[in-house]
């Protein structure tokens, strides 16, 4: 069996399609999780938002939800469209990163490295930004600062990815002859250095209304984090599975249809 | 049992340039898609707030700033 063939890397477009497919399916799964676990909290938050709006100024047309372009049923369905499309985009980006990294290694694995790559993306692009700028339900957040919050959020995503990269730099800086504990410590140290500095330097936004229920906020944020965990776990597992399936077919090792 | 016929060498100048353009185009297209889903407020899509409203719950539960 030609297990050590030099180069049978599948073309970029093939890997990309696998990433898009994995992302679409993982996004729909994340949508199911968000619908079941998160939607009740969104509903509760919107009820609070509308009660507050009705109490304050009945005629003002702020960011209201009932007489909007899209009704609540449309928004609940749009949830799956959003997570599916967002998942496909993230899966495609993961596949692109996979191809670039595999090229730099100048070897070809059977796709298993897609899983740690998805884990790195989850840590850098989701968990780090989440700790600084946690997800907010409707009724939380000042519309006047949306542009600042969007820019700082995207910056935090970039800084989180830099932190993961710094961790991998630390891991490689300590030679492979060093004990594995030391390499792990260097990786964690590199990651924490960038993550903590980013966390301290980036501006904070305290926009939770004083009377917003703390339990609802916590439950919503947990559901939001869970949605992203489902998304990236799904992308990693499905992408690795598709790559391994293609690898087995290309090498003719296991003719499983 | 021969190996796959369409194997191409990993490093060739022409292949590298072509791959680079494909990667750039892909990243740009996917970034636009992610932007439309997660951040657009009508300025890029020219759809007013329609996309924002449609993707509203997804934005909140994916954890991006919504409003």
Interface residues (C-beta under 8 A of the other chain):
Chain A: X2 X5 X7 X8 X9 X11 X12 X13 X16 X31 X34 X38 X39 X42 X63 X68 X69 X70 X74 X75 X76 X78 X79 X80 X81 X82 X83 X85 X86 X88 X89 X90 X92 X93 X96 X99 X100 X103 X106 X108 X126 X129 X130 X133 X134 X135 X136 X137 X138 X141 X143 X146 X149 X150 X153 X220 X223 X224 X225 X227 X228 X231 X250 X251 X252
Chain B: X1 X3 X4 X6 X7 X8 X9 X10 X11 X19 X22 X23 X26 X27 X30 X31 X33 X34 X36 X37 X38 X39 X41 X48 X49 X50 X53 X54 X55 X56 X57 X58 X59 X60 X61 X62 X63 X64 X65 X66 X67
